[in-house]
Amino acid sequence: MIHPSKSRSQRRLILFAVAVVGTALIAVAPSPGGLTVKGQYALATMFFAGFLWVTGALPLAVTAISIPFVLTALGVYPDLDTALVGFADHLIFLFIAGFMLANALQKYDIDRRIALYMMYVMGSSPRRLVGAVMLATAFLSMWVSNTATTAMMTPIALGVLTQVLGREEVKAAADDPSADIDSSVAADSRSEDRDSGTSSDVASDGGLADTTRSDSFTNLQISMLLGTAYAASVGGVGTLIGTPPNAILAGQLDKILGYEIGFVQWLLIGLPIVIVTLPIVWYLLTFRIYPPKIDDVDDARDEAGRYLRQEGPLSTRGKRVAIIFTATAGLWVLGGLGGFFSDYLPAAWATTIFGGKGATVLGVEGHQGLLYYVMVGLAAIPALVLADTMEWDELADIDWGTILLFGGGIALADALAATGATNWIANTVFGSLTGAPILLVVGVVVLLIIFLTEMTSNTATASIIVPILIGIGGIFATTLGLAEVSAAIFLSVSGAVAASFAFALPVATPPNAIVFGSGYIQQEHMMRAGVILNLVMTAVLTVLIWLMFQFVWPAILW
């Protein structure tokens, strides 16, 4: 018998060998028309990274830090320093700051308190209880990584579910043959419970039991856990720091086009999408796909209140963290309103505070602006230490793998753009859609991204596809009635948003993987809900993005 670790190692070696051979074949193949030699080598590097990302042969971050090596080895860049520039992108430091702020919120259970409060206030019915979990998750995911948010919310949701499952759902199943628990199974379970002194749905330690039979899963359990994962993905769209695809897009737009999307600009794009799509996901989950079959959730609501009371009053240090976080978020928003406030300030102060090319109060020409959102994020880190709330080892305990993945994605995008490979791919792949209706173009982009994201992580998908979408701006500029830069921004933003709406498979997003890994839902549950939501969200996002393109984005993006 082959040991699992040995089998995994053999698979990894085989996939890596395929990646190397494929890269070599692309590099030595006859150059197609319109593509430079360096462009061909950049494409070979994209295959290398994309194949390893999609197959999971190596951890995502390991593949990412291999990109500069491959680019330099193939001669796309003359030296390694140039290939490593992407790892110093300013947006990487924005995410570092966001992760560290999230650590502070989690250390003092501020995020948990917010979630429990919303569940206690709103959870007066099963559907509202699911809605409260989803709303709390989406809100937190706008500021804390969707991975961390899901990891925090899943045990909270399970603890609350414990108060109703094993009693009301089983009773409903026994009374209603059409209920989502087979009545004979329920009866057998109750008999076993009397013999063993435990509940089939509630473990002896008070937690929800891990079930293995598909007919033992309740609709409330499935809808709440899937709702947690889906809300984390949807909520992450709301802010620039909410999910990696947003930052990848912003970084690549800056590198390729020299265009910068600010924090407020993205908020005006992402927040309406969250406001529209989250209720649709909730409605479909709780009214159509997995409607709860119980009426009374008072015990669950009381449990959320009990958890909240156990937290006790927020400590002095916790209050300082809350103040620093609130101030940081407020300054992020304020910094994006420079166009409004600059008219009421002396020119030197406006340049110093909001940025510009003129003289500053310090007597120098040009300034990034003290309220530039990355500057604000970086300033929050020493503020946490000076407020005696965090130490370095606590701040440094963040997802450095994601940070490295950003850098690798930016390095790859830079190489594709600098060598002309992005434009060549765009013309080859999307040229046939030239002249097609706008809705069709957007629909194809959204559907393609959602499909690809189901196969690999949304971060990897964004790293590969966003540069290509930026490159097709020139192809569809006439169709969209925009300048090439504006068309590139529009299409790439559409793709980045779509990368957060893959709901069918655990591998698609970290939130999906976390709730599936908990053992309290099965893949068939996620597949059933996810396929329906993927199709609905493709249509909804296509129309919503088109409407925003018509009436909102012209004032924001160009």
C-alpha positions in Angstrom: 0.0 0.0 0.0 1.3 3.4 -1.0 1.5 5.9 1.9 -0.7 9.0 1.3 2.2 11.4 1.7 4.3 9.4 -0.8 1.4 9.4 -3.3 1.0 13.2 -2.8 4.7 13.7 -3.3 4.7 11.7 -6.5 1.7 13.6 -7.9 3.4 16.9 -7.1 6.6 15.8 -8.9 4.6 14.7 -11.9 2.6 17.9 -12.2 5.7 20.0 -11.7 7.4 18.1 -14.5 4.4 18.7 -16.8 4.6 22.4 -15.9 8.3 22.5 -16.8 7.9 20.6 -20.0 4.9 22.7 -21.1 6.8 25.9 -20.3 9.8 24.7 -22.3 7.6 23.7 -25.3 5.9 27.1 -25.4 9.3 28.9 -25.1 10.9 27.0 -28.0 7.8 26.8 -30.3 7.8 29.0 -33.5 6.7 32.5 -32.5 3.2 33.4 -33.7 2.6 36.5 -35.6 2.5 39.7 -33.6 4.3 38.3 -30.6 7.9 39.1 -29.6 10.3 36.5 -28.3 10.2 38.0 -24.8 6.4 38.0 -25.1 6.5 34.3 -25.9 8.7 33.7 -22.9 6.3 35.7 -20.7 3.5 33.4 -22.0 5.5 30.4 -21.1 5.9 31.8 -17.6 2.1 32.4 -17.4 1.6 28.7 -18.4 4.0 27.6 -15.7 2.3 29.7 -13.0 -1.2 29.0 -14.2 -0.8 25.3 -14.4 0.7 25.0 -10.9 -2.0 27.3 -9.5 -4.9 25.4 -11.1 -3.6 22.0 -10.3 -2.5 22.9 -6.8 0.8 21.1 -7.3 2.5 23.6 -5.2 1.1 26.0 -2.6 0.0 29.2 -4.3 2.6 31.3 -2.6 5.4 28.9 -3.5 4.4 29.2 -7.2 4.2 33.0 -6.8 7.8 33.4 -5.6 8.9 31.1 -8.5 7.7 33.6 -11.1 10.6 36.1 -10.8 13.1 33.2 -11.1 11.4 31.9 -14.3 11.1 35.4 -15.8 14.8 36.1 -15.2 15.9 32.6 -16.3 14.1 33.0 -19.6 15.5 36.4 -20.1 12.2 38.3 -20.0 14.0 40.6 -17.5 17.8 41.2 -17.6 18.2 40.9 -13.8 16.3 39.6 -10.8 15.9 43.0 -9.2 13.6 44.1 -12.0 11.6 40.8 -11.7 11.1 41.4 -8.0 9.7 44.9 -8.3 6.1 43.6 -8.1 6.7 42.4 -4.5 7.2 46.0 -3.4 4.0 47.3 -4.8 2.3 49.8 -2.5 -1.0 47.8 -2.5 0.9 44.9 -0.9 1.5 47.1 2.1 -2.1 48.1 2.2 -3.1 44.5 2.6 -0.4 44.0 5.2 -1.9 46.9 7.2 -5.4 45.5 6.7 -4.4 42.1 7.9 -2.7 43.6 11.0 -5.7 45.7 11.8 -7.8 42.5 11.5 -5.5 40.8 14.0 -6.2 43.6 16.5 -10.0 43.3 16.1 -9.8 39.5 16.6 -7.5 39.7 19.6 -10.1 41.7 21.5 -13.1 39.8 20.0 -14.5 43.0 18.5 -15.5 41.2 15.3 -17.2 38.4 17.3 -19.1 40.9 19.4 -20.4 42.6 16.3 -21.6 39.3 14.8 -23.2 38.1 18.0 -25.0 41.4 18.5 -26.5 41.4 15.0 -27.6 37.8 15.5 -29.2 38.6 18.8 -31.0 41.7 17.5 -32.1 40.3 14.1 -32.5 36.6 14.7 -36.3 36.5 15.5 -37.1 33.8 12.8 -35.1 31.1 11.1 -34.7 33.1 7.9 -33.8 36.2 9.8 -31.3 34.3 11.8 -29.6 33.2 8.6 -29.9 36.7 7.3 -28.3 38.1 10.5 -25.4 35.7 10.2 -24.9 36.6 6.5 -25.2 40.3 7.2 -22.6 40.2 10.0 -20.3 38.1 7.9 -20.6 40.3 4.9 -19.9 43.5 6.9 -16.9 42.0 8.7 -15.6 40.6 5.4 -15.4 44.1 4.0 -12.7 44.9 6.6 -11.2 41.6 7.7 -10.1 39.0 5.1 -13.0 36.8 4.0 -10.9 33.8 5.0 -10.5 35.0 8.6 -14.1 36.1 8.8 -15.4 32.7 7.7 -13.1 31.0 10.1 -14.5 33.1 13.0 -18.1 33.0 12.0 -18.4 29.2 11.3 -18.0 28.1 14.9 -20.4 30.9 16.0 -23.0 29.7 13.6 -22.5 26.1 14.7 -22.9 27.0 18.3 -26.1 28.8 17.7 -27.4 26.0 15.5 -26.9 23.6 18.4 -29.8 25.2 20.2 -32.3 24.2 17.6 -31.0 21.2 15.7 -31.7 17.8 17.3 -35.0 19.0 18.7 -37.2 21.1 16.4 -35.9 19.8 13.1 -36.2 16.2 14.2 -39.7 16.9 15.5 -40.6 18.5 12.2 -39.3 15.5 10.3 -41.3 13.1 12.4 -44.5 15.1 11.8 -43.9 15.9 8.1 -42.8 13.1 5.8 -41.7 15.7 3.3 -39.3 17.4 5.8 -35.6 17.3 5.0 -34.9 14.7 7.6 -36.3 11.2 7.0 -38.8 10.4 9.7 -37.6 6.9 10.2 -34.0 8.1 10.6 -35.2 10.6 13.1 -37.1 8.0 15.1 -34.1 5.7 15.1 -31.9 8.6 16.2 -34.2 9.4 19.1 -34.2 5.8 20.2 -30.4 5.7 20.1 -30.3 9.0 22.0 -32.4 7.5 24.8 -30.0 4.6 25.0 -26.8 6.6 24.8 -27.9 9.8 26.6 -26.7 12.0 23.7 -28.4 13.7 20.8 -27.8 12.7 17.2 -27.5 16.3 16.1 -25.8 17.7 19.1 -22.5 16.4 20.4 -22.0 15.6 24.1 -19.8 18.7 24.5 -22.7 20.9 23.4 -21.5 21.4 19.8 -23.2 20.3 16.6 -22.4 16.7 15.8 -20.6 15.9 12.6 -23.0 13.9 10.5 -22.2 11.7 7.5 -25.5 10.7 6.1 -26.9 13.1 3.5 -30.4 12.7 4.9 -29.4 13.8 8.3 -28.5 17.3 7.3 -31.1 20.0 8.0 -32.1 22.8 5.8 -31.4 25.4 8.5 -27.9 24.0 9.0 -27.1 23.9 5.3 -28.5 27.4 4.5 -26.7 29.0 7.5 -23.3 27.5 6.7 -23.5 28.1 3.0 -24.8 31.6 3.8 -21.8 32.2 5.9 -19.4 31.2 3.1 -21.3 33.1 0.4 -21.7 36.2 2.5 -18.0 36.3 3.2 -17.3 36.2 -0.6 -19.9 38.8 -1.5 -19.0 41.1 1.4 -15.3 41.1 0.4 -16.3 42.9 -2.9 -17.3 45.9 -0.8 -13.9 47.4 -0.1 -10.5 47.4 -1.7 -9.0 45.4 1.2 -12.0 42.9 1.4 -10.7 40.2 -0.9 -7.4 39.6 -2.9 -8.9 40.0 -6.4 -9.8 43.6 -5.6 -6.2 44.5 -4.7 -4.8 42.5 -7.6 -7.0 44.5 -10.0 -5.9 47.8 -8.4 -2.3 46.9 -8.5 -2.3 45.7 -12.1 -4.3 48.7 -13.3 -1.6 50.9 -11.7 1.2 48.9 -13.2 -0.2 48.4 -16.7 -2.2 51.6 -17.3 -0.8 54.0 -14.6 -4.4 54.3 -13.3 -5.1 54.2 -9.6 -8.4 53.2 -8.1 -8.7 54.8 -4.7 -10.4 53.5 -1.6 -13.6 55.6 -2.0 -13.7 54.9 -5.7 -13.8 51.2 -5.1 -16.3 51.6 -2.2 -18.7 53.3 -4.7 -18.2 50.4 -7.0 -18.3 47.5 -4.6 -20.8 48.5 -2.0 -23.8 48.7 -4.4 -22.9 45.3 -5.7 -22.9 43.9 -2.1 -26.2 45.7 -1.3 -28.0 44.2 -4.4 -26.5 40.7 -4.5 -26.4 39.7 -0.8 -30.3 39.8 -0.3 -30.7 37.8 -3.5 -28.3 35.1 -2.2 -30.1 35.1 1.1 -33.6 34.8 -0.6 -32.6 32.0 -2.9 -30.9 30.0 0.0 -33.7 30.4 2.5 -36.9 30.6 0.4 -36.1 28.4 -2.7 -33.1 26.1 -2.3 -32.9 25.2 1.4 -35.9 26.7 3.2 -35.8 26.0 7.0 -38.6 23.8 8.2 -38.9 25.1 11.8 -40.6 28.2 13.3 -39.0 28.7 16.7 -35.4 29.9 17.0 -35.7 31.6 20.4 -33.2 29.2 21.9 -30.7 30.1 19.2 -31.3 33.8 19.7 -30.9 33.4 23.4 -27.7 31.5 22.8 -26.3 34.4 20.8 -27.2 36.7 23.6 -25.6 34.4 26.2 -22.4 34.3 24.1 -22.5 38.1 24.0 -23.0 38.5 27.7 -20.1 36.1 28.3 -17.8 38.5 26.4 -18.4 41.1 29.1 -17.6 44.8 28.6 -14.9 45.7 26.1 -11.6 46.3 27.8 -9.8 49.6 27.7 -7.3 48.3 25.2 -10.2 46.9 23.1 -11.8 50.3 23.1 -8.5 51.8 21.8 -8.4 49.3 19.0 -12.0 50.1 18.1 -11.1 53.8 18.0 -8.1 53.2 15.9 -10.0 51.0 13.5 -12.9 53.5 13.2 -10.5 56.4 12.6 -8.6 54.4 10.0 -11.7 53.5 8.1 -13.0 57.1 8.4 -9.7 58.5 7.0 -9.8 56.0 4.2 -13.1 57.5 3.2 -12.1 61.1 3.8 -8.9 60.7 1.8 -11.0 59.9 -1.3 -13.0 63.1 -1.0 -10.0 65.4 -1.8 -11.7 66.7 -4.9 -14.5 68.1 -2.7 -12.4 69.5 0.2 -9.5 70.8 -1.9 -11.5 73.8 -3.1 -11.9 74.9 0.5 -8.3 74.6 1.6 -5.2 76.6 0.8 -3.4 75.0 -2.2 -0.3 74.0 -0.1 -2.5 72.3 2.5 -4.6 70.5 -0.1 -1.5 69.1 -1.7 -0.1 68.0 1.7 -3.3 66.3 2.9 -4.8 64.9 -0.3 -1.8 64.8 -2.6 -0.8 66.6 -5.8 2.0 68.1 -7.8 2.1 71.6 -6.3 4.0 73.0 -3.4 3.3 71.6 0.1 3.4 73.2 3.5 6.8 71.6 4.0 8.3 73.6 1.1 8.7 70.8 -1.4 7.0 70.1 -4.7 4.6 67.2 -5.0 3.2 64.9 -2.3 1.4 61.6 -2.1 -0.9 63.0 0.5 -1.1 62.2 4.1 -4.6 60.8 3.6 -3.5 58.5 0.8 -5.2 55.2 1.8 -2.0 53.2 1.9 -0.3 55.9 4.1 -3.3 55.8 6.4 -3.1 52.0 6.7 0.6 52.1 7.4 0.1 54.8 10.1 -2.5 52.6 11.9 0.2 49.9 12.7 2.4 52.0 14.9 -0.7 53.5 16.4 -1.8 50.1 17.6 1.6 49.5 19.3 1.7 53.0 20.8 -1.7 52.5 22.2 -0.3 49.4 24.0 -2.8 47.1 22.3 -0.5 44.9 20.1 3.0 43.5 20.1 5.0 42.7 17.0 4.6 38.9 17.2 0.8 39.5 17.3 0.9 41.9 14.3 3.2 39.6 12.3 0.8 36.6 12.6 -0.8 37.3 9.2 -1.3 35.4 5.9 2.1 36.1 4.4 1.4 33.5 1.7 -1.3 35.8 0.3 1.1 38.7 0.4 3.6 36.7 -1.6 0.9 35.7 -4.0 0.0 39.3 -4.7 3.7 40.0 -5.5 3.9 37.1 -7.9 0.7 38.0 -9.6 1.9 41.6 -10.1 5.3 40.5 -11.4 3.6 38.2 -13.9 1.2 41.0 -15.0 4.1 43.4 -15.4 6.0 41.0 -17.6 2.9 40.2 -19.8 2.2 43.9 -20.3 5.8 45.0 -20.9 6.4 42.3 -23.6 3.1 42.9 -25.4 1.9 39.4 -24.5 -1.3 40.7 -22.8 -2.5 42.5 -26.0 -1.7 39.4 -28.1 -3.7 37.1 -25.8 -6.6 39.6 -25.8 -6.7 39.9 -29.5 -6.5 36.1 -30.0 -9.0 35.1 -27.4 -11.6 37.9 -27.5 -11.2 39.2 -31.0 -14.3 37.3 -32.2 -16.5 39.3 -29.8 -15.6 42.6 -31.4 -18.7 44.5 -32.3 -20.9 42.3 -30.0 -23.6 43.9 -27.8 -22.2 45.3 -24.5 -24.4 43.0 -22.4 -23.0 40.0 -24.3 -19.4 41.1 -23.8 -19.9 41.6 -20.0 -21.9 38.4 -19.7 -19.1 36.3 -21.4 -16.5 37.9 -19.1 -18.5 37.3 -15.9 -19.4 33.7 -16.9 -15.8 32.9 -17.9 -14.4 34.3 -14.6 -16.9 32.4 -12.5 -16.3 29.2 -14.3 -12.5 29.5 -14.0 -12.8 30.4 -10.4 -14.6 27.2 -9.7 -11.6 25.3 -10.9 -8.9 27.3 -8.9 -8.8 30.0 -6.2 -10.3 33.4 -7.0 -6.9 34.9 -6.2 -5.1 32.8 -8.8 -7.8 33.4 -11.4 -7.6 37.2 -10.9 -3.8 37.1 -11.2 -4.0 35.3 -14.6 -7.1 36.9 -16.1 -7.1 40.5 -15.0 -4.1 41.5 -17.1 -5.8 39.9 -20.1 -9.0 41.9 -19.5 -7.0 45.1 -19.2 -5.4 44.2 -22.5 -8.7 43.8 -24.4 -9.7 47.4 -23.7 -8.4 48.4 -27.1 -10.5 45.7 -28.8 -13.8 46.7 -27.2 -13.3 50.5 -26.9 -15.4 51.1 -30.0 -18.1 48.6 -28.9 -18.3 50.2 -25.4 -18.1 53.7 -26.8 -15.1 54.5 -24.5 -11.5 55.4 -24.7 -9.1 52.4 -24.6 -8.1 53.0 -21.0 -11.7 53.4 -19.8 -12.8 50.2 -21.6 -9.9 48.3 -20.0 -10.8 49.6 -16.6 -14.5 48.7 -17.1 -13.8 45.1 -18.3 -11.2 44.3 -15.7 -13.3 45.6 -12.9 -16.1 43.4 -14.1 -13.8 40.4 -14.1 -12.4 41.1 -10.6 -15.9 41.4 -9.2 -17.0 38.1 -10.8 -14.1 36.3 -9.2 -15.9 36.5 -5.8 -19.1 34.9 -7.1 -18.1 31.3 -7.5 -20.3 29.2 -5.2 -20.4 25.6 -6.4 -17.1 24.0 -5.3 -15.0 24.1 -2.1 -11.8 24.9 -4.1 -13.3 28.1 -5.6 -12.8 30.4 -2.6 -11.3 30.0 0.9 -14.8 30.6 2.6 -16.2 27.7 0.6 -13.3 25.5 1.6 -13.6 26.5 5.3 -17.4 25.6 5.7 -17.0 22.5 3.6 -14.0 21.5 5.7 -16.0 21.9 8.9 -17.7 18.6 8.0 -21.3 19.9 8.6 -22.3 20.1 4.9 -21.5 17.9 2.0 -20.3 18.8 -1.5 -23.6 17.9 -3.0 -25.3 20.6 -0.9 -22.8 23.2 -2.1 -23.0 22.0 -5.6 -26.8 22.2 -5.7 -27.0 25.7 -4.3 -23.8 26.9 -6.1 -24.9 26.0 -9.6 -28.2 27.8 -9.2 -26.5 30.9 -7.7 -23.7 30.9 -10.3 -26.3 31.1 -13.1 -28.4 33.7 -11.3 -25.4 35.8 -10.3 -24.1 35.7 -13.9 -27.3 37.3 -15.1 -27.6 39.7 -12.1 -23.9 40.8 -12.3 -24.1 41.3 -16.0 -27.2 43.6 -15.7 -25.9 45.3 -12.6 -22.4 46.0 -14.0 -24.0 47.3 -17.2 -26.3 49.7 -15.3 -23.4 50.9 -13.1 -21.4 51.4 -16.3 -24.1 53.5 -17.7 -25.0 55.7 -14.7 -22.3 55.4 -12.0 -18.9 54.5 -13.2 -18.4 57.3 -15.7 -18.3 59.8 -12.7 -16.1 57.5 -10.7 -13.6 55.9 -13.0 -13.2 58.3 -15.8 
